[in-house]
Amino acid sequence: MANSNQNDNKEYTEEIPEANPQVESLTRPTVPALDEVLGKPFKVLDDGFVRLIDYMGSDESIVQAARVSYGKGTKKVHEDRGLIRYLMRHHHTTPFEMCELKLHVRVPMDCWRQWIRHRTANVNEYSTRYSVAIDSAQATGHDEWRIQASGNRQGSAGFAESDAGKTLSEKERYLQSLAREVYEERLKAGIAREQARKDLPLSTYTEAYWKVDLHNLFHFLYLRMDSHAQYEIRCYAEIIGNEIVAKWCPAAWEAFLDYRVNSANLTRLELEVLTLISQGNNAAAVERAKSFGWVKDDGQLKKNRERDEFTDKLDSMGLKAPW
């Protein structure tokens, strides 16, 4: 029976055709500038970090993936850059998914809650059920306590007075120290880690491996580098963008900044009003704004976020809102 199997395998092997000599040989794309920071921790906040563990692909990989659909095409560097910019400009996202990176991050748990909402990555987090919780919690300086914004329920505006901040920072240190002391007492008493951890503060640092493709990473960075994003996660996003992605795929990063971060999208409503403004017909622009509910019939301005966003866009273009 064994001899029969050996004969069968031999016959099958002999039927395999030789490799096509016209298929190009490939080497793994590498980025020397990125290799220099591989494994290097970039400090974030008081005790957090981001470090690159591994990466796959480069600007060249984006171009290669895009061209496979219509043939070899051109291969000059300036043409590669032009193609990447075209892909970004016209929202052709699939080629950007051909690039991936894996990060090791150390981040406060409350910040990690926002981070993990981006469900387009592969994640493996440090387990406080299996291991003892990291003995570190994010501390807030006395001049770092932010005041709740009055017009934005999830944002902040300005900082608390220094004297009040000192009191808050002192109580924070006491609270974090007490929480850690109680946690360790439970462990010494033989309490299971899965239960002992339940009163640890959200400022406790956790660690995770986070693997994501470039398309979804750009979406993360677009939201989390924005000035309206929470300061803590914005610090991580800026490090990832400026210290890692900019070195990894510089042409794609440039296109991302030009066509996403530093650009403005106009809605149909905004285009209609902008057209009238550009024609010098401010009165008609105000009437059109009234029809959209941006301005009251008596000309008064009620609270309207869409109008305010458009006003900011006009300001960025050096134009004055007619209302």
N, C-alpha and C positions, 0 to 999 in steps of 0.2 A: 504493500500500500504506500509506504514511504517512497519507494522508487518511482511509483506512478506520479506522485506529487512533484518530485524533482524533475521528471520529464516534462510535466505540464508547465512548470515554471520556466524551464529552458526554452520550450517552444514559444511561450508568450514573450519572453525577453527578446528572442530573435526577430519577432515581428514588430518591435518598436522602431519607428523610423529615426534616422539620424536628425540631430537638431538642425533647424533651418539656419544656414550660414548667413542669411541676410538679416537676422534678428540682431539688433545692436546689443553689445555688452553694456552692462550698467554698473555704476559704482554708487555707493550710498552718498547722497548729498551731505556735505559738511559745511559749516559756517565757522571759520577760524575765530571771528570776533565773539561768537557765542561760546565756542569751546573754552575760551579764556575765562568765562564766568561760570562754567559748568561746576556745580557743587558749591559755589560761593554763596554764603548767606548774605542777603541784603537786609539790614536791620530796619524794622518797621515798628512804630510806637515805642514803648519802653522796653519790651522784652519779646517782641514778635520778630519774625523774619520770613523771607521768601527766598527759596533757592531752586535753581534749575537742576533737575535730576537727569532728564533725557529729552531728546527732541527728534522729530522725524520730518524731513523735508526742508525746503527753503523757498525763496522766490522762484528759483528754477523749477521746483516741483509744481508750483501753481501754473506756470507757463506750460510745462509738459502736460499737465492734466487738461488744460484748456485746448491745447493744440491736437490732442489725440482724437478729438471729435471731427476734425476736418483736415487732417494730414500734417505733414512735417512743418510746413510754414517757414517763417524766417527765424533766425536765431541771434540777431544782433542784440547787444545789451539794451540799447535805447528802444528797440522794438519790443523787447521783453517788458521793459518798464511801461511802455505805452499800452501793451496788452493788459497788464495787471491793472492799470488805471482805468481802462475800458471796462474790465470785469467789475471793478468796485463801483464805477459810476453807474453801471446799468444793472446792478444787483444780481450778477451772475455769481452765486455763492459757492456752488459745488467745488470749483477748483481750489478754493481756500480750505476746504475740508480735507484736502490731501496732506496738509501740514498739521502735526500734532506736537504738543509738548507736555511734559510731566513735571509738576512743581511739588515741592515739599514746603508746606506753609505752617507757621506757628501763629495762631490768631486767637483773640479773645472769643469766648463762646457766643456772646451776643452779636459780635460782628460775623462770626461763622454762620449764624442763623440766616443772615441776609445773603451771604455768599452761597449757601447750599440751595437757595431758592433757584439758582441757575441750574436747571435739571438736565443740562446738555453736556455733562462731563462724567468721567469715571472717577469715583471717590472711594478712598479707604481711610477712615479716621481712627485716630488713637482711641482705644476703648477704655473708659474708666470702669467698665464692668469686669474687664479682664486684668487691667493694670491699675496701679495707684495713680490717682489724678496728678497731673503736672503741678508742682509746687510753685506756681507763679500766677499772679493776677495783675491785670492792667491797672496801673495807678494813674490817678488824675492830678496833675499839678494844680496849685491853688489858683492859677490864672487861666486854667483850661476848662472851667465849668461854663457850659453854654446855656443861654436863656432860650426858653421855648418861644418859637416864632408865633406871632399873633395871627398871621394870615396863612399859616401852613401847619397843619396838625402834626405832620411828621418831620418837621424841620426845626432848625434853631436859628437864632439871630442875635449876634453879640455875645458878650460874656458877663458873668456875674462880677460883682465888686470883689476886689482882692481880699478884703477882710472876711467876707462871707465864704469865699473860696477856700481860705485857709481852714476855716472850721469844717467845711465839707470834706476837705482832703484828710484832715485828722480823723474824722469819724469814718471815712472810707477805710483808712489803714486799720482802725480798730475793728471794723466789721469784717474785713478780709482776714485779719489775723485770728479773730474769734472763730470764724467759719472754718478755717483750716485746722485750728486746735480741736474743735468738736469733731471734725472729720477724722483726724488722726486718732482721737480717743476711741471712736467707734471701731476703727480698724484694729487697734490694740485689744479691744474687748472681743474681737472675733466676729464682729458684724460683717456680713457679706458686702463686698465692694459695691455691688449693684444697688444696695440700699444706703450704705454709708455716704454715698456721693450726693444724695438728693438735696442737701441744703447748701451745696457749694454755690457761690455767686456766679452770675453769668460773665463776670470779668475774668474768671479762671481761663487760662490759656489751654487750648487744645492744639493738636497737630494732625495733619492729614496729607495724603498724597492726592493730587488733583490733576487728572489728565484730560486735556480738552483739545479739540481741533481749532484751527485758526479762525474759521468763520464764527464759531460760537464764542471764542475768546474775544473777538472784536465786539460782539454783542454785549458781553460782560463789561468790557472796558468802556464802551460807549455810555452805558448806564452808570457805571461806578466811578468813572473819571469826571463825570459831570459835576459842576459846582453845586448842584442841589443834592448830590449824594451825601450820605453821612460821612463825616470827616474820617472816621477810623477806616472804613472800607475804601475810601478814596485814596488813603495813603498806600494801601496795598496795590490798588489798581494802577496808580501812577508809577510805582516801582516796577510792576510787571510790564507795563507799557514802555516806559522810557529806558529801563535798564536791560530788559530781556527781548521783547518783541522788536524793538527798534534795531537791535543788533542782529536778530534772527532773520527777519524778512524786511529789510529796509525799504524796498520799493512798495511792498504791500502796506507797510506802516505809514509811509508818506501819503499813499492814496487814501488810507483810512482817515488820516488827519484832515486831508483836503476835502474829501467828499462826505465824511460823516461828522467828525468832531467839530471842525471849523466851517461847517456849511449851514444853510438854512433851507428848510423845506417850506414851500408855500401851498396852502390849501386852496380849494376853489374859491372860497369866500375871501381869503386874503388876496388872491390874484385879482378878483373883481374890484376890490377897494384900491389896491395898488395901481391898477390900470387907470382908474379915475384920478388918483393923486398925481401920477406921472403926466396926465393930460392937463394938469393944473386946475382940475374941477373938484376942489375940496368940498364944496357944498354938496355935490352929488355923491362924493365919497362918504360924507356924514350920513346922508339919507340912506345909502346902501348899508352902512353900519347899523343904522336904526332898524332896518328890515331884518338884520341878523340878530337883533336883540343886544347888540354891543353898546348902544347908546339909547337913553330914554327919549321919548317923543319930545320932551321939553329941552333936550340937549344935555341933560345931566348924565353923569357917568355913575352907573351902579357897579357893584363888584362883578367883574367878568374876567375870568382867567384867560379865555381865548383872545379877547381884545388886548389884554395886557401882554400876552405873548407876542401878538402881532406888533404891538407898539415897540417892544424890544427889538424885533426884527427890523422895523423901520429905523430905529436908532442906529443899529449896526450898519445900515446902508446910508447913514447921513441924512435921513429924511425925517421930517417932523409930522407927527400924527395930526390930522385936522380937527380932532375933538379936544 
